[in-house]
Amino acid sequence: MLLNIKNLSVQFGAFPAVEGLDLQLQAGELLGIVGESGSGKSLSMLALMGLVDAPGRVQADCLEFQGQDLLRLSPKQRRQLIGKDMAMVFQDALSSLNPSYTVGFQIKEVLQLHLGLRGAAATQRALELLELVEIPDARNRLKAYPHQLSGGMNQRVMIAMAIACNPKLLIADEPTTALDVTIQAQIMDLLLRLQREQDMGLIMITHDLAVVAEMAQAGANSVAVMYAGQVVESGPLPALFEAPRHPYTEALLAAIPEHNRGAARLHALPGIVPGALDRPRGCLLAPRCAYTQARCANELPALTKGVRCFYPITKQEQAHA
């Protein structure tokens, strides 16, 4: 198994920002993590990468990558692993790249740190990487600074840096958020092509269900739906989206514009994700859920058979919806 996460939690004081997260990924598999802002999608993967600083506290029953216990690695061992075998593409490329150095210098820095490449060998490999991510006039782009490139080009540079050492696992954190629609499609196609060609495990973090639908067409294995720091439903694609069992998954799908053709307004889920001071005693979705019953307000459901709900939606209810 490439990645095995059991009961991962990230706490800030008494606030559980991520709670009881379980995820498994085999080599070469594609996993989507979906949920609205504040659901803990990015934070859970930052915890995996060792990028949660104090006062955040990361705990897990199991946090393994290729059989290695990540919680027991020394800082030196983790630095050797992160960026080489496990890499991450962040959503804001311009703030992730150093504005004081050319993109070529920054790619070569990764190659020197993890592969020991220097001089002409590093330059040649950096050039190959820019061509691999389909940057035109790659040789001249090596000399460019981030501010001289478009948002889409900078995102391609970030992808080039992430795949420089042929990682076994690539985590893409909303990599298309700040880009034009046509550029978003290009970046998605690029990531999915690289995942297939290099047989990487790929975790795609997104709030956009259209992205997940595209992943399903590309052969994504499964998706995990997160809400308020918890996985509320997980399962294979496209089956999970064709027959959602959790009310939150159903609400996300109902809000897609294509599902609201002819309606006066888009379907919306009322309320907001609970924070540190308004966390419900029972089910975290209960104050916003159309199916809530008395038990939901007082008891916290466990994730059972891929759904965290006392009253999962049945096929009969879906048929009458």
GIUR-V97840 format. One record per residue. N is the residue number from 1. RES is the residue in one letter. PHI is phi in degrees with one decimal (NA if undefined). PSI is psi in radians with two decimals (none if undefined). Layout:
BEGIN
[[N & RES & PHI & PSI] [N & RES & PHI & PSI]]
END
This chain:
BEGIN
[[1 & M & NA & 2.37] [2 & L & -74.8 & -0.82] [3 & L & -137.3 & 2.32] [4 & N & -137.8 & 1.93] [5 & I & -118.5 & 2.20] [6 & K & -131.0 & 2.20] [7 & N & 54.5 & 0.84] [8 & L & -76.2 & 2.33] [9 & S & -135.1 & 2.52] [10 & V & -128.8 & 2.10] [11 & Q & -120.2 & 2.50] [12 & F & -120.3 & 1.74] [13 & G & 66.9 & -2.19] [14 & A & -93.2 & -0.02] [15 & F & -89.1 & 2.06] [16 & P & -84.8 & 1.67] [17 & A & -71.6 & -0.56] [18 & V & -133.0 & 2.38] [19 & E & -142.0 & 2.10] [20 & G & 62.3 & 0.71] [21 & L & -81.6 & 2.22] [22 & D & -120.6 & 2.21] [23 & L & -145.2 & 2.46] [24 & Q & -132.1 & 2.50] [25 & L & -145.1 & 2.26] [26 & Q & -89.9 & 2.80] [27 & A & -58.1 & 2.33] [28 & G & 81.4 & 0.00] [29 & E & -85.4 & 2.81] [30 & L & -122.0 & 2.15] [31 & L & -124.8 & 2.34] [32 & G & -103.8 & 2.43] [33 & I & -120.0 & 2.08] [34 & V & -126.1 & 2.61] [35 & G & 165.7 & 2.84] [36 & E & -77.2 & 3.02] [37 & S & -58.0 & 2.39] [38 & G & 89.2 & 0.11] [39 & S & -86.1 & -0.16] [40 & G & 96.4 & 0.17] [41 & K & -61.2 & -1.00] [42 & S & -67.5 & -0.71] [43 & L & -61.8 & -0.66] [44 & S & -64.3 & -0.67] [45 & M & -76.6 & -0.55] [46 & L & -64.2 & -0.63] [47 & A & -63.9 & -0.72] [48 & L & -60.1 & -0.69] [49 & M & -79.1 & -0.14] [50 & G & 78.3 & 0.50] [51 & L & -109.9 & 0.34] [52 & V & -97.7 & 1.99] [53 & D & -91.9 & 2.90] [54 & A & -59.8 & 2.52] [55 & P & -86.6 & 0.18] [56 & G & -67.0 & 2.45] [57 & R & -121.0 & 2.19] [58 & V & -107.3 & 2.23] [59 & Q & -135.8 & 2.64] [60 & A & -162.2 & 2.60] [61 & D & -72.7 & -0.56] [62 & C & -152.6 & 2.23] [63 & L & -139.4 & 1.43] [64 & E & -114.7 & 2.44] [65 & F & -128.5 & 2.05] [66 & Q & 52.5 & 0.67] [67 & G & 83.0 & -0.10] [68 & Q & -88.9 & 2.35] [69 & D & -80.8 & 1.84] [70 & L & -65.8 & -0.48] [71 & L & -73.6 & -0.27] [72 & R & -103.0 & -0.03] [73 & L & -71.7 & 2.51] [74 & S & -74.6 & 2.81] [75 & P & -53.6 & -0.66] [76 & K & -66.3 & -0.76] [77 & Q & -64.7 & -0.67] [78 & R & -66.7 & -0.69] [79 & R & -64.0 & -0.57] [80 & Q & -70.5 & -0.50] [81 & L & -86.0 & -0.84] [82 & I & -72.0 & 2.22] [83 & G & 96.5 & -0.32] [84 & K & -107.7 & -1.19] [85 & D & -89.1 & -0.41] [86 & M & -132.7 & 2.13] [87 & A & -133.4 & 2.80] [88 & M & -136.9 & 2.40] [89 & V & -106.5 & 2.09] [90 & F & -89.4 & 2.83] [91 & Q & -76.4 & -0.45] [92 & D & -113.6 & 1.62] [93 & A & -63.9 & -0.66] [94 & L & -65.2 & -0.60] [95 & S & -82.4 & -0.27] [96 & S & -87.7 & -0.50] [97 & L & -84.3 & 2.60] [98 & N & -83.0 & 2.08] [99 & P & -68.7 & -0.22] [100 & S & -88.9 & -0.14] [101 & Y & -127.7 & 2.64] [102 & T & -67.3 & 2.77] [103 & V & -66.8 & -0.55] [104 & G & -62.6 & -0.76] [105 & F & -60.7 & -0.73] [106 & Q & -70.3 & -0.62] [107 & I & -68.8 & -0.74] [108 & K & -66.5 & -0.49] [109 & E & -63.6 & -0.71] [110 & V & -63.5 & -0.77] [111 & L & -64.6 & -0.65] [112 & Q & -71.1 & -0.73] [113 & L & -65.5 & -0.77] [114 & H & -99.9 & -0.49] [115 & L & -115.7 & -0.13] [116 & G & 73.8 & 0.26] [117 & L & -78.2 & 2.43] [118 & R & -140.3 & 2.92] [119 & G & 57.8 & -2.38] [120 & A & -63.2 & -0.62] [121 & A & -64.1 & -0.72] [122 & A & -68.1 & -0.72] [123 & T & -62.4 & -0.76] [124 & Q & -63.7 & -0.73] [125 & R & -67.3 & -0.70] [126 & A & -61.5 & -0.71] [127 & L & -62.8 & -0.77] [128 & E & -60.3 & -0.69] [129 & L & -66.9 & -0.74] [130 & L & -64.3 & -0.65] [131 & E & -69.0 & -0.60] [132 & L & -64.9 & -0.62] [133 & V & -92.2 & 0.25] [134 & E & 64.5 & 0.72] [135 & I & -88.2 & 2.12] [136 & P & -70.1 & 2.67] [137 & D & 52.2 & 0.87] [138 & A & -58.7 & -0.65] [139 & R & -61.2 & -0.74] [140 & N & -74.9 & -0.51] [141 & R & -66.8 & -0.43] [142 & L & -57.6 & -0.51] [143 & K & -91.0 & -0.02] [144 & A & -84.3 & 2.63] [145 & Y & -93.2 & 2.73] [146 & P & -52.8 & -0.67] [147 & H & -69.5 & -0.24] [148 & Q & -88.8 & -0.05] [149 & L & -113.5 & 2.70] [150 & S & -73.2 & 2.97] [151 & G & -60.8 & -0.71] [152 & G & -65.3 & -0.68] [153 & M & -66.3 & -0.73] [154 & N & -63.6 & -0.64] [155 & Q & -66.3 & -0.64] [156 & R & -65.8 & -0.65] [157 & V & -62.8 & -0.75] [158 & M & -61.9 & -0.68] [159 & I & -66.2 & -0.71] [160 & A & -59.6 & -0.75] [161 & M & -64.8 & -0.68] [162 & A & -67.7 & -0.63] [163 & I & -96.4 & 0.11] [164 & A & -55.6 & -0.62] [165 & C & -106.8 & 0.36] [166 & N & 52.6 & 1.08] [167 & P & -65.2 & 2.68] [168 & K & -80.2 & -0.47] [169 & L & -134.3 & 2.23] [170 & L & -118.9 & 2.23] [171 & I & -108.4 & 2.12] [172 & A & -109.8 & 1.92] [173 & D & -94.6 & 1.68] [174 & E & 43.3 & 1.01] [175 & P & -70.8 & -0.13] [176 & T & -114.0 & 0.13] [177 & T & -57.5 & -0.83] [178 & A & -96.3 & 0.30] [179 & L & -109.1 & 2.75] [180 & D & -62.5 & 2.75] [181 & V & -58.6 & -0.78] [182 & T & -65.7 & -0.65] [183 & I & -70.3 & -0.63] [184 & Q & -56.2 & -0.81] [185 & A & -62.7 & -0.69] [186 & Q & -64.7 & -0.76] [187 & I & -65.4 & -0.72] [188 & M & -61.8 & -0.82] [189 & D & -59.6 & -0.70] [190 & L & -63.3 & -0.85] [191 & L & -62.3 & -0.76] [192 & L & -68.5 & -0.61] [193 & R & -67.5 & -0.79] [194 & L & -62.9 & -0.66] [195 & Q & -61.9 & -0.73] [196 & R & -69.9 & -0.82] [197 & E & -67.5 & -0.63] [198 & Q & -100.9 & 0.03] [199 & D & 53.8 & 0.76] [200 & M & -86.0 & 2.67] [201 & G & -76.2 & 2.35] [202 & L & -129.2 & 2.18] [203 & I & -109.2 & 2.07] [204 & M & -106.3 & 2.00] [205 & I & -94.3 & 2.24] [206 & T & -157.8 & 2.73] [207 & H & -105.7 & -0.02] [208 & D & -100.0 & 1.95] [209 & L & -69.0 & -0.37] [210 & A & -64.9 & -0.61] [211 & V & -64.5 & -0.74] [212 & V & -65.9 & -0.65] [213 & A & -63.4 & -0.69] [214 & E & -66.0 & -0.65] [215 & M & -62.7 & -0.69] [216 & A & -61.7 & -0.71] [217 & Q & -66.6 & -0.50] [218 & A & -84.9 & -0.01] [219 & G & 98.6 & 0.43] [220 & A & -59.0 & 2.48] [221 & N & -82.3 & -0.71] [222 & S & -160.0 & 2.97] [223 & V & -139.4 & 2.55] [224 & A & -119.4 & 2.21] [225 & V & -99.5 & 2.15] [226 & M & -110.7 & 2.53] [227 & Y & -146.0 & 2.18] [228 & A & 53.1 & 0.69] [229 & G & 89.3 & -0.02] [230 & Q & -121.4 & 2.58] [231 & V & -78.1 & 2.10] [232 & V & -99.7 & -0.36] [233 & E & -158.4 & 2.47] [234 & S & -145.4 & 2.63] [235 & G & 171.5 & -3.13] [236 & P & -75.6 & 2.69] [237 & L & -100.5 & 2.57] [238 & P & -88.5 & 0.13] [239 & A & -56.7 & -0.70] [240 & L & -63.2 & -0.68] [241 & F & -79.5 & -0.42] [242 & E & -75.8 & -0.51] [243 & A & -143.6 & 1.27] [244 & P & -65.6 & 2.50] [245 & R & -108.9 & -0.33] [246 & H & -98.0 & 2.42] [247 & P & -57.4 & -0.55] [248 & Y & -69.0 & -0.76] [249 & T & -61.2 & -0.74] [250 & E & -60.3 & -0.72] [251 & A & -67.4 & -0.67] [252 & L & -62.4 & -0.77] [253 & L & -68.1 & -0.64] [254 & A & -67.5 & -0.38] [255 & A & -85.2 & -0.10] [256 & I & -65.5 & 2.29] [257 & P & -52.7 & -0.66] [258 & E & -61.9 & -0.43] [259 & H & -87.7 & 0.03] [260 & N & -120.5 & 0.34] [261 & R & -61.8 & 2.28] [262 & G & 89.3 & -0.20] [263 & A & -84.1 & 2.65] [264 & A & -70.7 & -0.57] [265 & R & -137.1 & 2.69] [266 & L & -67.3 & 2.49] [267 & H & -67.0 & 2.37] [268 & A & -136.9 & 2.63] [269 & L & -91.8 & 2.06] [270 & P & -67.6 & 2.76] [271 & G & 83.3 & -3.02] [272 & I & -133.5 & 2.89] [273 & V & -64.7 & 2.31] [274 & P & -65.8 & 2.51] [275 & G & -103.1 & -2.72] [276 & A & -70.8 & -0.52] [277 & L & -101.4 & -0.18] [278 & D & -126.3 & 0.59] [279 & R & -75.7 & 2.17] [280 & P & -62.9 & 2.70] [281 & R & -72.6 & -0.65] [282 & G & -102.1 & -2.29] [283 & C & -60.7 & 2.31] [284 & L & -68.8 & -0.37] [285 & L & -91.5 & -0.17] [286 & A & -49.6 & -0.77] [287 & P & -65.2 & -0.29] [288 & R & -112.7 & -0.03] [289 & C & -92.1 & 2.37] [290 & A & -77.9 & -0.26] [291 & Y & -105.6 & 0.12] [292 & T & -62.1 & 2.51] [293 & Q & -129.1 & 3.08] [294 & A & -56.2 & -0.71] [295 & R & -61.1 & -0.59] [296 & C & -63.3 & -0.55] [297 & A & -76.2 & -0.29] [298 & N & -118.3 & -0.31] [299 & E & -124.0 & 2.51] [300 & L & -95.9 & 2.04] [301 & P & -72.1 & 2.61] [302 & A & -92.7 & 2.82] [303 & L & -79.2 & 1.85] [304 & T & -122.7 & 2.14] [305 & K & 53.6 & 0.69] [306 & G & 84.9 & 0.09] [307 & V & -140.5 & 2.41] [308 & R & -103.9 & 1.38] [309 & C & -160.5 & 2.43] [310 & F & -72.6 & -0.51] [311 & Y & -129.9 & 1.24] [312 & P & -58.1 & 2.58] [313 & I & -69.6 & 2.32] [314 & T & -96.0 & 2.90] [315 & K & -63.3 & -0.55] [316 & Q & -65.9 & -0.74] [317 & E & -65.7 & -0.66] [318 & Q & -64.7 & -0.66] [319 & A & -66.6 & -0.56] [320 & H & -89.3 & -0.16] [321 & A & -70.4 & none]]
END
